[in-house]
């Protein structure tokens, strides 16, 4: 056990959560803290901006504070597709 004072529960981190989901939550929280600035967020996370972009893509995110690509696709309007004549 880790000892040494009261434990603070990290925001969005739950026991039993996968490492994959924890990483996603950490990335999103860091982006929010940095006002959506991916360069600063990557620096704070100790990864390159390219790695951060790859992770955002891997997790189906378009950028800071956005919904997943799947949710975004469901929200696209038919007007955004070319009309057939």
Buried (B, 14 or more C-beta within 10 A) or exposed (E): EEEEEEEEEEEEEEEEEEEEBBBBBBBBBBBEEBEEBBEBBBBEBEBEEEEBBEBBEEBBBEEBEBEEEEEEEEEEEEEEEEEEE
